[in-house]
Structure formats: C-alpha cells, structure tokens
Amino acid sequence: MGNPYITDKKVLFFYFIVLALIGAAATVIMTMLLGMSLIQSVTDSAVSVVIYALIGLSLWYPTKFFHLEDSPLIRIFTNHSAGAVISSVVWSFACFFVLQNIIDDPNYDLGNSLIWRFMVGIILYTLVTSFNYLLIYYNNFKEKTLRENELNALVKEAELNSLKYQIKPHFIFNSLNSISSLTMLDPDKAREMIIKLSDFLRSTLTKSSTQKIKLSEELDNVRLYLDIEKIRFEDKFEYIEEVSPACKTVEVPNLLLQPLFENAIKYGVYENTELVTIKLTCSRQAEYMVISVINNYDNEAIPAKGAGIGINNIKNRLKLIYNQENLLTIKKDQSTFTVHIFIPL
C-alpha cells in the first residue's frame, strides 16, 4: 500500500482542511492572547501550516512501518517518541529560519516561540500518526472485506456449478435406462430417443457456463426433454403450458425446471395406467414470478424409489442464488402433486 495522501484526493483534501483549521485557530490565539498583529499571526500560521503539511506527508512511512499488531508496544512508543521530537525540532527551526526572513519586526520574538512551537509539533505528530493508523486499518479492513466477498463469491459459484452439474448425470442416467429398456423392445424408438437426447444435450451444453437464462429458453429445454419421454411413453401423458408473455423474458436458473418434469414422469406417468396431465403455469404475483408444475398421479400405486436429488437440488440452488428461504413449496393431495417456485423480481 502506497501513501494514500498521494493516491486518494479525498484524504488529501481532508488532511489539508484539518491543518488549515489548526492554522486558523493558531491565528486567533496569537492575535487575541499573544497580542500579535493580524498580519504577523496570519503569516506565522500560513508558513507553519505549509511546512508541517510537507513534514506530515512523510510521517506516513514510519506509521506504516511500525504496525501496532506486529511490533512491541515499547518499540512503537520509543520510535514514535523519537519521531515526534525530530519532526518537531525540524519544524520549529524551519519555521524560525523562514519567518525571520519574512517578518521584519524587532518586536516579533521568534526565539521565545521555539518552545511552544516544539510542543505544538509534538501534538501535531500525535494527531497525524493517529490519523495514519486509522487510515491504515480502514484500508486493511476494506481489503479484507473485498477478499472475503471474492472468496464467498467463488465458493458460491463452485457450489452452484456443483449443483448444476449434478442434474445432468442424474438426467442422463435416467435417459440411458429408458434407452436400454427400448433397445430390445423397439430399436427404432431407441434410436430416435438417442437422437433426441443428443439434441437436448447439445442445447444444454451450449448454455452450460451460464447460471441464468430466459424462461423462454428454459421452456425450450423442457420441451426437448418431454420429446424424449414422449418416445418412451407415447400417449400416456400430455403437456399443457400457460405462460404469460411478461414471464418469458425473466431470467431463471439454468436447468431449473427439468428436474421437476423428471419427477412428474417418474412418480406420475411411470406408475399410472391412465392419462397424466403435466401442466406448467407462470404468472407475476407482487414481487415474484410464480412458476407452478402440476401433475396428477395414482395414489394407490407403489411409489417409485428415489434419492430426492431433483427437489433438493432446486431448493439449494434457489437459496444460493437469491439468498432466500422457502422459494419452493410442495402441495400434495389425493391425486395431484404441485410444485410452486418463486423467482424474486
């Protein structure tokens, strides 16, 4: 870290304003209490402030060198005491030599002012070094906060990628099982399903680096997936889509909906002998876009076993992306299974 006085205009401005205020206070004291003329007081204060402003800028380096947490307190006290004495002596005599060539007044006794000027120099040194320490710790705090935010962002991104990549193997595994079951029964359908699967993977892989896509693009992925399942289940399910135009341009997490349709197929279509309707609705409600996926199922059928990857995956991704809980709700009655997803607008 360099000298912030040089790089930060606000700090430099504040530094000079404080010194100017000290100079103004000194002018009032010299005029009213010491009986000096206004011209002498203003001249003395201006010269003193300018000289100390230059000295004060150099005090950044010893302050930076002696860290409070790294150096023993006795060492810090000793070095800063020496620094205060040296800087005050230099400032006092510099002011003395400059002012004696500017103010030509036999009544103006610069010699007697050396002692109190020296004491003021000690006070100024203490103020400047204290300000420098505050500035150092403030800058360190900002840097630490920035690093922590960057680290948290990287961790969050890694978690999101892990969750997103978890979906694809899960889906591919299920699709390959479906293809395997069709290979012996209907090779032509198995071949068609492989072609559809390659189209789906090609579409999703082109967006694999994107965490969010437009809802319209996500729905395209859903239709590709359902085309694959249609080959296997033919007329055992129908898909209905009711999406308001205002929803289509809203961004949603990539591959958010596909696991829901996997569940609808697995727990609704697979175990049902009657027609299953899978319906997707989307509308804006207050501060959220609400996506609902509804399907009927046979409540008397033995439920298929599963690890619950899809729903848990969606919950975790929504929590990570939007920093909110309860963005996914489930409602199940005797014949209908409904999932509501709330996307903050």
N, C-alpha and C positions, 0 to 999 in steps of 0.2 A: 504494500500500500504506500503510495507516494504522499506528498504533502497535500492534504485536501484544501488548504488555503489557496493553492495554485489551481487545482482542478475544479473546485466547487465554488462558483460565483456567489451563491447564497451565503456560504460560510464566510467567504472573504468579505462580503458586504457587512454581515453581522459583526465580524471582528473589528472592522474599521468604525462601524457605528458605535460600538461599545467604547472604543478608545476615544472617539470624538466626544461622547458623553462625559467620559472621565476628564478629558481636557476642558470641557465647558464647566464642569464642577470645580476644577482647579482654578479656572479663570475667576469664578465668583469668589472663591476662598481668598485668592491673592489680592483681589480688588477690595473686598469688604473687610477682611480680617487683617491682612498684612499691609494695607494702605498703599498698595502699588497702583500706578496709573493703569487705566484700561488698556492703553496701547502696550505697555510693558507686560501686563497679565496675558493679553491675547497672544503676543509674540512668544512669551515664555511657554505657554501651553501648546501652541501650534508646533514649535520646534521640538518640545518634549514628546508630544504625541507622535510626530513623524519619525523621530529617531527610535522611539520604543516600538513603533509599528514594524520597523525593519528588524529590530532585535527579536521581537515576539515571534515573527515568522520562523526564525531559525530555531526557536525553542521546541518546535515540533519534533525534531530529530532526537534530542535526548529523552523527550517524553515517550517516543515510540520505542527507543532502545531499552528503557527500563520499564518492563512490564510489571504491573503490580502482582500478577499471579506467578510470575517466573522468578523474580528477584527477591532476595531477603529484604524485609522492611528497613533494617538498619542501613543496608546498602543504598536503597532508594532514598532514604532520608538524608544520608551523608552526601550523595551525589547531587541531589536537588538543592541541598543547602549550599553546597559549593557553587552550583549553577546560579542560584539566586544572588549570592554575594558577587560573583564575577560579572553577571549581566547587569546588576545594579551599579557596580563600580564603573563599568564601561559606559552605561547610560548616563550616569551622573557627570562624568568627566567629558563625555561627548557633548552633552548639553552645555556644560560650562564653557568649553572652547568655542562652540558655535555662537552662544548667546553673547559672550563678551565681545565678539566682533560685530554683532548686530546692534545691541543696545549700548549706546554711548551716554551713560548717565552715571555720574560719580556716586549718586545716592543708591544706585542699584547694586547691592552687595551679593554677588554670585557665590562668593566663598562660603558665606553662612548658610546658603541654601543647599550645600552639598549633603549635609547630614540628613535633612528631612527628605531630600530627593532620593537619597540612598534608601531610606525607609519605605518611601512610596514604590521604589523599584522592587523591593522585596515583596510588597503586596501585589504589585502587578505580575511579578513572576509566578506567584502562587495562583492568581486568578487565571493566567494564561495556561499554565501547565494543567490546572484542574479542568479547564475547558478542553484542552487537548485530550486528556484521558477520557472525558465524556464522549468526545468525538470518536476516539478510537474504539471504545466499547459499543457505541451506537453503530459504527460501520461494521464491526465484527458481528454484532447481533443481526444486522441486515444480511450479511454474507451467510451466516449460519442458517437464518430462516430461508434464504434463497436456496441454499444447498439441500436443506431438508425438504423444501417443496419440490425441488427437482427429483430428489430421491423418491419421495412419495409418488410423484407422477410416474416415474419409471416402474416402481413396484406395482402401481395401479394398472399401468399399461401391460405389464407382464401377466398380471392376474387375469385381465380381460382377454388377452391373447390366449392364455391357457384355457379359459372357459370356452372361448370361441372355437378353438381348435379341438376341444373335446367333443363338440357337436358333430363334426364331420366324420371321425372314425365311428361314432355311435350310429350315425345315419348309414354310412357305407356298410357297416356290419349287418344292419337290418336289411339293406337292399340286396346285399350278396346272398343273404339267407333266402330272400324271396326268389332271386335268380336261380339259386341252387335248387329250390323246390320246383321250379318250372322247367329246368333243363331236361329232365326225363319225361315229364308230362307233356310239355308243349315247347319244343325247341325254338319254334318261330317266335313265340311270345317272349321267351328268354332272350333271344337275340334282339328283339325290339326294345326290351327293357334295358338291356346293356347300352343300346344307342341312346335311349332317353337319359339313362344315368350319366353317360359321358357328356350329354348336353347340359345337364344340371351341374355337374362338377366344373365344366368349363365356365359356366356362368358365375358360379360362386367363387372360383379361384381367381377370376379377374378382379373381384372385389375383396380378396382375402386380406389385403393390407388396410382396408377401410373399416373403422369401428362403426360408423353410421352411414346409412343410405336412405334415400327417399322411400316412403312407404310404398309408392307405386313400383319401385324396383324390388322391394321385399315381396310384394304380391306376385310379381313375375316369377320369383324363385319358388313361391308356394305353388303356383300353377304347374311349373315344371315338375315339382315333386309329386303332385297329385296325378299328373300324366303318367308317371312311373307306376304309381299304385293302381291306376285305372287298368293297366295292362294285366295286373295280377288279379284284381277283384272285380273287374269288368263293371257290371251294373249293380254292385252291392252297395254303392254309396253315390250320393250326389253332392255337389258343392254349390253353395249359394253365397254370393258376395254382395254386401250392401255397404258401400263406402262413399261418404260424401266427398265431393271434389276438393273441399278445403283440407281434407286429411292427406291427400295423395302426395302433397309436396313436403309434408312434415317428415323430418329425419327420425329414424328409429335405429336401434342397434342392429347391425348386420346379422342375419340368420336368427332373428328373434322369434319368428312365428313358426318356422319349420318344425321345431320340436313339439309344438302344440298339435300340429297336424299328424305327426308321428304317433302321438298319444291317442288322438282320435281314431286313427286307423287301427292301432294295436288293441285298444281297450273297447272301441266301439264297433268297427267294421269286422274285425277278425273273429269276434265271438258272437256275432249277431247273424241270424239267418234271414232277417228282414232288411228292408232298405234303410240305410243310415243316412241321415242328412247332416252334413257338416256346414255350418253357417258362420260366416265372418261378417261382423258389423263394425263400423268405425264412425265415431262422431266426436265433435268437440263439446266438452262439458266444463264450463268455467275455465280453470287454469290447466286443464288436462285434455289430452286426446285419449279417448277410451276405445280400446280395441277388444272386442269380445269374440271368442271362438266357442261355438255351441255345437254339441253333437248328442244325439240320442244313443242309448246303449241298452243291452239286455241285462237287467239287474238280477236275473236268475242264472246267468251264465257264470261259470267259474272264472274269476278274474285272472288275466294273464299276469305272470310274474314279471317284475321289472325292478331295476335299481333306482328308478325315480330320477334319472340323470336330467331329463328334459326340463321338468318344472323347477328343480333346484338350480339348474344352470341359469335359467331365465331370471329367477329371483336374485341370484348373486350378481349377475351382470347388471341388472337394473339398479341394484343397491350401489355398485361400484361407480356406475356412470352418472347417476343422478343424486347420489348421496341421500337417498330417502328410503325409508322402510315402507312395507305394505303397498308396493306399486303393482302387486299381482295378488288377485283374490280368486278363490275357487268356490264354486257353488255346485253342489251335487244333490239331486233329488232322486226319486224312484226310477226315472227314465232319461234324465237329461244331465249332462255334465257341461258346466260353463266355466270358462276362464276369462277373467277381465284383466286387462293390462292397462295401466295408467301411465301415459307418457307426459311428463311435465312440459308445458309450452313455455 
